[in-house]
Every structure is written in structure tokens, then in C-alpha cells.
Amino acid sequence: MIHQPALLDVSAVDDSEMIAALRDVYSRRARQLRSFGRRLGLDEATAEDVMQESFLRAADQRAGSIDNLDAWLFRVVHNLATDHRRRGIAFLRWQLKARLIALDGDDHLRGADDRVWVWTAVDRLPERQRAVIYLRFRADFEFSTIARILGISEGGARANCARGLSSLRKWMTER
């Protein structure tokens, strides 16, 4: 007997289109959802659990009841991470682990080390700004979708993005 992952064993959903949609989104977004959980302060194992839980919750939804499955899953991960943090279960506080890169006086970003520095700097931002920056530039969502995921207005999403980018620019010039 072949053991299939829980995602594929979705007995609560009998609609083959919903199963196909879940498989498709899982292949495209599982890594980003897990990474989003990490950006929200979860450790690796908890981020994995939260990502899996989001797909299990999607499988429990009635087929056709979710407008944008991608956005819905990011919203669930955000909510579960927030719940996890509020309960205080093994929450690891964000700490700056940035390693300033000596570029011989060149302040321009280049290479993989610089990308690591940028995302580490993103980790320094307040939670809402950090989430918006990640969803906009890593998950490639529009502001309207980001607003739905985080439960804020579209203007709020844009403002948090602008404030976050402003802080990042400031830190980059200080670097």
C-alpha cells in the first residue's frame, strides 16, 4: 500500500477540481507559505506545520467557496502565526542577525550575500511591514490581495509597504 501525503487524502472534499486546485497551489506556493510563516516569526518546524494546516483547512472548505485560493492560504498562515505568537508557544523573537558585507566602499547590492542581507534587514521591520514586503516582493501579490490576506485596507497595505521600503533604504545607506 502506498502512503500518500495528507494533502492528497482529502476525503472531506469529493470534488476533483478542488483536489486538483489544491495540488496545483501546493506545488506553486508551499515553499512560499512556509517561508512566510518563518518571516512571521515561526521556527522551521512550526512554519511547516502551519503551512500544512492551511492546506488541510482549505481541503475542509466546500468546493468553490474560496475566491482566490492562493490569497486564502496566505491569510490562514498569517492568522495561524498570529495565534501561535499570541499563545506564546515557542515563539522566537526576531533578532538582527545581519552580517554587514564589506564591499570595498561600494554601497550597491550585488550577489547572493546581499540578498541575504536585504531579507535579514526585512526581518528587522515591524511585523505588518515585514508581512507586506514579503507578500509584495516574494509572493508577488497585488496590494488588494495583500490587504485581504492581512485583514487591512488596500491603503494600509500600500502605506506599510512604503514605510518598510523607506526603512530599508535608510538602513542600506547606513550600511
MIDOSE-1310 file (N, C-alpha, C; in nm, 2 decimals, decimal comma, always signed):
residues 175
mihq	+0,08/-0,12/+0,00/+0,00/+0,00/+0,00/+0,09/+0,12/+0,00; +0,06/+0,22/-0,09/+0,14/+0,34/-0,10/+0,07/+0,44/-0,01; +0,15/+0,50/+0,08/+0,11/+0,61/+0,17/+0,12/+0,74/+0,10; +0,00/+0,81/+0,09/+0,00/+0,94/+0,02/+0,00/+1,05/+0,13
pall	+0,06/+1,17/+0,10/+0,06/+1,28/+0,20/-0,09/+1,32/+0,23; -0,11/+1,37/+0,35/-0,24/+1,41/+0,39/-0,31/+1,50/+0,29; -0,24/+1,59/+0,22/-0,30/+1,68/+0,13/-0,37/+1,61/+0,02; -0,32/+1,49/-0,02/-0,38/+1,42/-0,13/-0,50/+1,33/-0,09
dvsa	-0,50/+1,31/+0,04/-0,61/+1,23/+0,10/-0,71/+1,32/+0,16; -0,79/+1,38/+0,08/-0,88/+1,48/+0,12/-1,02/+1,43/+0,11; -1,06/+1,34/+0,20/-1,19/+1,27/+0,20/-1,30/+1,37/+0,22; -1,28/+1,48/+0,29/-1,38/+1,58/+0,31/-1,42/+1,65/+0,18
vdds	-1,34/+1,64/+0,08/-1,37/+1,71/-0,05/-1,38/+1,60/-0,15; -1,50/+1,60/-0,21/-1,51/+1,49/-0,32/-1,51/+1,55/-0,46; -1,49/+1,68/-0,47/-1,48/+1,75/-0,59/-1,34/+1,74/-0,65; -1,32/+1,67/-0,76/-1,19/+1,65/-0,82/-1,13/+1,78/-0,86
emia	-1,20/+1,88/-0,89/-1,15/+2,01/-0,93/-1,08/+2,08/-0,81; -1,14/+2,07/-0,69/-1,09/+2,12/-0,57/-0,95/+2,05/-0,54; -0,95/+1,92/-0,55/-0,83/+1,85/-0,53/-0,72/+1,89/-0,62; -0,76/+1,90/-0,75/-0,66/+1,95/-0,85/-0,61/+2,09/-0,82
alrd	-0,70/+2,17/-0,77/-0,66/+2,31/-0,74/-0,56/+2,31/-0,62; -0,59/+2,23/-0,52/-0,50/+2,22/-0,40/-0,37/+2,16/-0,44; -0,36/+2,06/-0,53/-0,23/+2,01/-0,57/-0,15/+2,12/-0,65; -0,22/+2,19/-0,73/-0,15/+2,29/-0,81/-0,10/+2,40/-0,72
vysr	-0,18/+2,45/-0,63/-0,13/+2,56/-0,54/-0,02/+2,51/-0,45; -0,04/+2,38/-0,40/+0,07/+2,33/-0,32/+0,20/+2,33/-0,39; +0,20/+2,28/-0,52/+0,33/+2,28/-0,59/+0,39/+2,42/-0,62; +0,30/+2,52/-0,63/+0,35/+2,65/-0,66/+0,38/+2,74/-0,53
rarq	+0,30/+2,71/-0,42/+0,31/+2,80/-0,31/+0,36/+2,74/-0,18; +0,37/+2,61/-0,16/+0,40/+2,55/-0,03/+0,53/+2,61/+0,03; +0,63/+2,62/-0,06/+0,76/+2,68/-0,01/+0,74/+2,82/+0,03; +0,67/+2,90/-0,04/+0,65/+3,04/-0,01/+0,56/+3,06/+0,12
lrsf	+0,46/+2,97/+0,14/+0,38/+2,98/+0,26/+0,46/+2,94/+0,38; +0,55/+2,84/+0,37/+0,64/+2,80/+0,48/+0,73/+2,92/+0,51; +0,79/+2,98/+0,41/+0,88/+3,09/+0,42/+0,81/+3,21/+0,48; +0,69/+3,24/+0,44/+0,61/+3,34/+0,50/+0,59/+3,32/+0,65
grrl	+0,56/+3,20/+0,69/+0,55/+3,16/+0,83/+0,68/+3,19/+0,91; +0,79/+3,16/+0,84/+0,92/+3,19/+0,90/+0,94/+3,34/+0,92; +0,90/+3,42/+0,82/+0,91/+3,57/+0,82/+0,82/+3,62/+0,93; +0,72/+3,55/+0,97/+0,63/+3,60/+1,07/+0,67/+3,55/+1,21
glde	+0,79/+3,49/+1,22/+0,85/+3,46/+1,35/+0,84/+3,31/+1,39; +0,79/+3,23/+1,31/+0,78/+3,09/+1,34/+0,91/+3,01/+1,32; +0,94/+2,91/+1,40/+1,06/+2,83/+1,37/+1,03/+2,74/+1,26; +1,13/+2,67/+1,20/+1,11/+2,59/+1,08/+1,00/+2,49/+1,09
atae	+1,01/+2,41/+1,20/+0,91/+2,31/+1,22/+0,77/+2,36/+1,23; +0,75/+2,47/+1,31/+0,62/+2,53/+1,32/+0,57/+2,59/+1,19; +0,66/+2,65/+1,12/+0,62/+2,71/+0,99/+0,57/+2,60/+0,90; +0,64/+2,48/+0,90/+0,59/+2,37/+0,82/+0,46/+2,32/+0,86
dvmq	+0,44/+2,31/+0,99/+0,31/+2,27/+1,05/+0,20/+2,36/+1,01; +0,22/+2,49/+1,02/+0,12/+2,59/+0,98/+0,09/+2,59/+0,83; +0,19/+2,57/+0,75/+0,17/+2,56/+0,61/+0,08/+2,44/+0,58; +0,11/+2,32/+0,64/+0,03/+2,20/+0,62/-0,11/+2,22/+0,67
esfl	-0,13/+2,29/+0,78/-0,26/+2,31/+0,84/-0,34/+2,40/+0,75; -0,28/+2,50/+0,68/-0,35/+2,58/+0,59/-0,41/+2,50/+0,48; -0,34/+2,40/+0,43/-0,39/+2,32/+0,32/-0,50/+2,23/+0,37; -0,48/+2,18/+0,49/-0,59/+2,09/+0,55/-0,72/+2,17/+0,57
raad	-0,71/+2,29/+0,61/-0,82/+2,38/+0,62/-0,89/+2,41/+0,49; -0,80/+2,43/+0,39/-0,86/+2,45/+0,25/-0,93/+2,33/+0,20; -0,88/+2,21/+0,23/-0,94/+2,09/+0,19/-1,08/+2,07/+0,26; -1,09/+2,12/+0,38/-1,22/+2,11/+0,45/-1,33/+2,21/+0,40
qrag	-1,29/+2,31/+0,32/-1,38/+2,41/+0,26/-1,46/+2,34/+0,15; -1,58/+2,39/+0,14/-1,67/+2,35/+0,03/-1,61/+2,40/-0,10; -1,61/+2,31/-0,20/-1,55/+2,34/-0,33/-1,62/+2,47/-0,38; -1,54/+2,56/-0,43/-1,60/+2,69/-0,49/-1,62/+2,79/-0,38
sidn	-1,60/+2,77/-0,25/-1,63/+2,87/-0,15/-1,51/+2,96/-0,13; -1,40/+2,94/-0,20/-1,28/+3,03/-0,18/-1,26/+3,09/-0,32; -1,26/+3,23/-0,31/-1,24/+3,30/-0,44/-1,10/+3,29/-0,49; -1,00/+3,32/-0,41/-0,86/+3,32/-0,45/-0,78/+3,22/-0,35
ldaw	-0,76/+3,10/-0,39/-0,71/+3,00/-0,30/-0,57/+3,04/-0,26; -0,49/+3,10/-0,34/-0,35/+3,14/-0,30/-0,36/+3,24/-0,19; -0,44/+3,35/-0,21/-0,45/+3,45/-0,11/-0,51/+3,39/+0,02; -0,61/+3,31/+0,01/-0,68/+3,25/+0,12/-0,57/+3,17/+0,21
lfrv	-0,49/+3,10/+0,14/-0,39/+3,02/+0,22/-0,29/+3,11/+0,29; -0,24/+3,22/+0,22/-0,15/+3,31/+0,29/-0,22/+3,37/+0,41; -0,35/+3,40/+0,40/-0,43/+3,46/+0,51/-0,43/+3,36/+0,63; -0,46/+3,23/+0,60/-0,46/+3,13/+0,70/-0,33/+3,12/+0,77
vhnl	-0,22/+3,12/+0,69/-0,08/+3,11/+0,75/-0,06/+3,24/+0,84; -0,10/+3,35/+0,80/-0,09/+3,47/+0,88/-0,16/+3,46/+1,01; -0,29/+3,42/+1,00/-0,37/+3,41/+1,12/-0,32/+3,30/+1,21; -0,27/+3,19/+1,16/-0,22/+3,08/+1,25/-0,09/+3,13/+1,32
atdh	-0,01/+3,20/+1,24/+0,12/+3,25/+1,30/+0,09/+3,35/+1,41; -0,01/+3,44/+1,39/-0,05/+3,54/+1,49/-0,11/+3,47/+1,61; -0,19/+3,36/+1,59/-0,24/+3,29/+1,70/-0,13/+3,22/+1,78; -0,04/+3,16/+1,71/+0,07/+3,10/+1,77/+0,15/+3,19/+1,86
rrrg	+0,18/+3,31/+1,81/+0,26/+3,41/+1,88/+0,18/+3,46/+2,00; +0,05/+3,48/+1,99/-0,03/+3,53/+2,10/-0,03/+3,43/+2,21; -0,03/+3,30/+2,18/-0,03/+3,20/+2,28/+0,11/+3,19/+2,35; +0,21/+3,24/+2,28/+0,35/+3,24/+2,33/+0,41/+3,10/+2,32
iafl	+0,36/+3,01/+2,24/+0,42/+2,88/+2,23/+0,55/+2,88/+2,14; +0,66/+2,87/+2,21/+0,79/+2,86/+2,14/+0,82/+2,97/+2,04; +0,76/+3,09/+2,07/+0,79/+3,20/+1,97/+0,93/+3,25/+1,99; +1,00/+3,25/+1,88/+1,13/+3,31/+1,88/+1,13/+3,45/+1,84
rwql	+1,18/+3,54/+1,92/+1,18/+3,68/+1,89/+1,28/+3,70/+1,78; +1,24/+3,79/+1,69/+1,33/+3,83/+1,58/+1,45/+3,90/+1,63; +1,56/+3,86/+1,59/+1,68/+3,93/+1,62/+1,76/+3,97/+1,50; +1,82/+4,08/+1,50/+1,90/+4,11/+1,38/+2,03/+4,02/+1,38
karl	+2,03/+3,94/+1,27/+2,15/+3,85/+1,25/+2,22/+3,90/+1,13; +2,20/+4,02/+1,09/+2,26/+4,07/+0,96/+2,41/+4,07/+0,98; +2,47/+4,03/+0,87/+2,62/+4,04/+0,86/+2,65/+4,14/+0,76; +2,70/+4,25/+0,81/+2,73/+4,36/+0,71/+2,84/+4,32/+0,62
iald	+2,82/+4,34/+0,49/+2,91/+4,29/+0,39/+3,00/+4,40/+0,35; +3,13/+4,37/+0,35/+3,23/+4,47/+0,31/+3,24/+4,46/+0,16; +3,20/+4,57/+0,10/+3,20/+4,58/-0,05/+3,31/+4,68/-0,10; +3,41/+4,69/-0,02/+3,52/+4,79/-0,06/+3,47/+4,92/-0,10
gddh	+3,38/+4,97/-0,01/+3,32/+5,11/-0,03/+3,21/+5,12/-0,13; +3,17/+5,01/-0,19/+3,06/+5,01/-0,29/+2,93/+4,97/-0,21; +2,84/+5,07/-0,21/+2,72/+5,05/-0,14/+2,61/+4,99/-0,22; +2,63/+4,95/-0,34/+2,53/+4,89/-0,42/+2,51/+4,74/-0,39
lrga	+2,39/+4,69/-0,39/+2,36/+4,55/-0,37/+2,41/+4,47/-0,49; +2,47/+4,35/-0,46/+2,50/+4,26/-0,56/+2,53/+4,12/-0,50; +2,49/+4,02/-0,57/+2,52/+3,88/-0,53/+2,42/+3,83/-0,42; +2,44/+3,70/-0,40/+2,35/+3,63/-0,30/+2,37/+3,68/-0,16
ddrv	+2,49/+3,71/-0,12/+2,51/+3,76/+0,02/+2,43/+3,89/+0,04; +2,42/+3,97/-0,06/+2,34/+4,10/-0,05/+2,19/+4,07/-0,04; +2,15/+3,97/-0,11/+2,00/+3,93/-0,10/+1,97/+3,88/+0,04; +2,07/+3,80/+0,10/+2,05/+3,76/+0,24/+2,05/+3,88/+0,33
wvwt	+2,14/+3,97/+0,31/+2,14/+4,09/+0,39/+2,00/+4,17/+0,38; +1,95/+4,18/+0,26/+1,82/+4,25/+0,24/+1,71/+4,18/+0,32; +1,70/+4,05/+0,30/+1,59/+3,98/+0,37/+1,61/+3,98/+0,52; +1,74/+3,98/+0,56/+1,76/+3,99/+0,71/+1,72/+4,12/+0,76
avdr	+1,75/+4,23/+0,68/+1,70/+4,36/+0,71/+1,55/+4,37/+0,72; +1,48/+4,30/+0,62/+1,34/+4,30/+0,62/+1,29/+4,24/+0,76; +1,36/+4,14/+0,81/+1,32/+4,08/+0,94/+1,33/+4,18/+1,05; +1,40/+4,29/+1,04/+1,40/+4,39/+1,14/+1,28/+4,48/+1,14
lper	+1,20/+4,48/+1,04/+1,09/+4,57/+1,03/+0,98/+4,52/+1,12; +0,89/+4,61/+1,16/+0,77/+4,57/+1,24/+0,69/+4,46/+1,16; +0,62/+4,38/+1,23/+0,55/+4,27/+1,17/+0,47/+4,30/+1,05; +0,38/+4,40/+1,06/+0,29/+4,43/+0,95/+0,37/+4,47/+0,82
qrav	+0,47/+4,56/+0,84/+0,56/+4,60/+0,73/+0,63/+4,48/+0,67; +0,68/+4,39/+0,76/+0,76/+4,27/+0,71/+0,67/+4,18/+0,63; +0,54/+4,16/+0,68/+0,45/+4,08/+0,60/+0,41/+4,14/+0,47; +0,39/+4,27/+0,46/+0,35/+4,33/+0,34/+0,47/+4,33/+0,24
iylr	+0,59/+4,35/+0,28/+0,71/+4,35/+0,19/+0,72/+4,21/+0,14; +0,71/+4,11/+0,22/+0,72/+3,97/+0,18/+0,62/+3,93/+0,07; +0,49/+3,96/+0,11/+0,38/+3,93/+0,01/+0,39/+4,00/-0,12; +0,44/+4,13/-0,11/+0,45/+4,21/-0,24/+0,57/+4,16/-0,32
frad	+0,69/+4,14/-0,26/+0,81/+4,12/-0,34/+0,85/+3,98/-0,35; +0,81/+3,89/-0,26/+0,85/+3,75/-0,27/+0,73/+3,67/-0,33; +0,61/+3,69/-0,28/+0,49/+3,62/-0,32/+0,43/+3,68/-0,45; +0,47/+3,81/-0,47/+0,42/+3,88/-0,59/+0,27/+3,90/-0,60
fefs	+0,21/+3,94/-0,48/+0,07/+3,97/-0,47/+0,05/+4,12/-0,50; -0,07/+4,16/-0,55/-0,11/+4,30/-0,56/-0,15/+4,35/-0,43; -0,16/+4,48/-0,41/-0,19/+4,54/-0,28/-0,33/+4,50/-0,24; -0,43/+4,49/-0,33/-0,56/+4,45/-0,29/-0,57/+4,31/-0,23
tiar	-0,49/+4,22/-0,29/-0,48/+4,08/-0,23/-0,41/+4,08/-0,10; -0,30/+4,16/-0,09/-0,23/+4,17/+0,04/-0,32/+4,22/+0,15; -0,40/+4,32/+0,11/-0,50/+4,37/+0,21/-0,59/+4,26/+0,26; -0,64/+4,18/+0,17/-0,73/+4,07/+0,21/-0,66/+3,97/+0,30
ilgi	-0,54/+3,94/+0,26/-0,46/+3,84/+0,34/-0,44/+3,88/+0,48; -0,41/+4,01/+0,50/-0,37/+4,06/+0,63/-0,49/+4,12/+0,70; -0,60/+4,14/+0,64/-0,72/+4,19/+0,70/-0,71/+4,34/+0,72; -0,65/+4,41/+0,63/-0,63/+4,56/+0,64/-0,68/+4,62/+0,51
segg	-0,68/+4,75/+0,50/-0,73/+4,82/+0,38/-0,62/+4,81/+0,28; -0,65/+4,84/+0,15/-0,55/+4,84/+0,05/-0,46/+4,96/+0,07; -0,51/+5,07/+0,12/-0,43/+5,19/+0,15/-0,33/+5,15/+0,26; -0,38/+5,08/+0,36/-0,29/+5,04/+0,47/-0,18/+4,95/+0,42
aran	-0,21/+4,86/+0,33/-0,11/+4,77/+0,27/+0,00/+4,86/+0,20; -0,05/+4,96/+0,12/+0,04/+5,04/+0,05/+0,13/+5,13/+0,14; +0,07/+5,18/+0,25/+0,14/+5,26/+0,35/+0,24/+5,18/+0,42; +0,21/+5,06/+0,46/+0,31/+4,97/+0,53/+0,42/+4,93/+0,44
carg	+0,39/+4,91/+0,31/+0,50/+4,89/+0,21/+0,59/+5,01/+0,20; +0,53/+5,12/+0,19/+0,61/+5,25/+0,17/+0,70/+5,27/+0,29; +0,64/+5,25/+0,41/+0,72/+5,27/+0,53/+0,83/+5,17/+0,54; +0,80/+5,05/+0,51/+0,90/+4,94/+0,52/+1,02/+4,97/+0,42
lssl	+0,98/+5,01/+0,30/+1,08/+5,03/+0,19/+1,17/+5,16/+0,24; +1,11/+5,25/+0,30/+1,18/+5,37/+0,34/+1,28/+5,33/+0,45; +1,24/+5,25/+0,54/+1,33/+5,20/+0,65/+1,45/+5,12/+0,58; +1,42/+5,04/+0,49/+1,52/+4,96/+0,42/+1,62/+5,04/+0,35
rkwm	+1,57/+5,15/+0,28/+1,66/+5,24/+0,21/+1,75/+5,31/+0,31; +1,70/+5,35/+0,42/+1,78/+5,42/+0,52/+1,89/+5,33/+0,57; +1,85/+5,20/+0,60/+1,95/+5,11/+0,65/+2,05/+5,08/+0,55; +2,01/+5,07/+0,42/+2,11/+5,04/+0,32/+2,21/+5,16/+0,30
ter	+2,17/+5,28/+0,32/+2,26/+5,39/+0,31/+2,36/+5,40/+0,43; +2,31/+5,35/+0,54/+2,39/+5,34/+0,66/+2,50/+5,23/+0,65; +2,47/+5,13/+0,57/+2,55/+5,01/+0,56/+2,67/+5,05/+0,49
